Amino acid sequence: MSTDQAIGILIFVVCIVISIGYMLLLFLPAFEAIRIWIIAIPVFIAFLAVLAIGAWIGWTMATTPPPKPIEELEKLQKDKQ
């Protein structure tokens, strides 16, 4: 078994364990008092992730210089010939 396969199996097992734990916390009556937090925390994390991606896209667009106009590129290409 290669290292990549071992890491893949580890990721798979961790995801299964977390999903089973999440379902147990969500649906067992013993955890009814914290059920709102069980739902709210992953939604909050996902919301922050979407905002972080949006901020990264905005920053990239704001700091990337605009492309040269086509006329200037055509002139440079003609000068090379």
C-alpha positions as a printed Julia matrix, in Angstrom:
81×3 Matrix{Float64}:
   0.0    0.0     0.0
   1.36   3.39   -0.98
   1.44   6.45    1.23
  -1.3    8.09   -0.86
  -3.57   5.1    -0.35
  -2.92   5.1     3.4
  -3.74   8.81    3.61
  -6.87   8.2     1.53
  -8.03   5.46    3.89
  -7.32   7.68    6.89
  -9.33  10.55    5.39
 -12.17   8.15    4.57
 -12.29   6.73    8.1
 -12.12  10.17    9.74
 -14.96  11.44    7.54
 -17.13   8.4     8.34
 -16.48   8.74   12.09
 -17.25  12.47   12.04
 -20.44  11.97   10.02
 -21.68   9.23   12.38
 -20.85  11.4    15.4
 -22.62  14.37   13.84
 -25.75  12.32   13.13
 -25.77  10.92   16.67
 -25.43  14.39   18.19
 -28.12  15.73   15.9
 -30.77  13.04   16.36
 -30.3   11.59   19.84
 -32.73  13.1    22.35
 -29.99  13.4    25.0
 -28.39  16.24   23.01
 -31.58  18.25   22.4
 -30.28  21.21   24.41
 -27.27  21.72   22.1
 -29.02  20.77   18.83
 -29.13  24.4    17.64
 -25.35  24.66   18.06
 -24.81  21.36   16.26
 -26.54  22.9    13.25
 -25.34  26.49   13.65
 -21.6   25.86   13.92
 -21.15  24.03   10.56
 -23.42  26.57    8.84
 -21.36  29.41   10.32
 -18.1   27.78    9.19
 -19.47  27.24    5.67
 -20.68  30.85    5.55
 -17.25  32.13    6.58
 -15.6   29.88    3.98
 -17.81  31.31    1.21
 -17.05  34.86    2.36
 -13.31  34.1     2.49
 -13.41  32.77   -1.08
 -15.33  35.88   -2.18
 -12.81  38.14   -0.44
  -9.93  36.28   -2.1
 -11.54  36.65   -5.54
 -12.15  40.36   -4.9
  -8.58  40.91   -3.72
  -7.21  39.08   -6.74
  -9.33  41.14   -9.12
  -8.39  44.39   -7.36
  -4.64  43.75   -7.36
  -4.23  42.21  -10.83
  -3.18  44.76  -13.44
  -5.58  45.16  -16.37
  -4.66  43.47  -19.65
  -3.09  45.5   -22.44
  -5.51  46.77  -25.1
  -5.72  44.64  -28.23
  -4.47  47.51  -30.42
  -1.26  47.73  -28.4
  -0.7   43.98  -28.68
  -1.29  44.08  -32.43
   1.21  46.95  -32.75
   3.82  45.01  -30.78
   3.26  41.97  -32.97
   3.64  44.01  -36.17
   6.84  45.62  -34.83
   8.34  42.17  -34.28
   7.78  41.22  -37.9
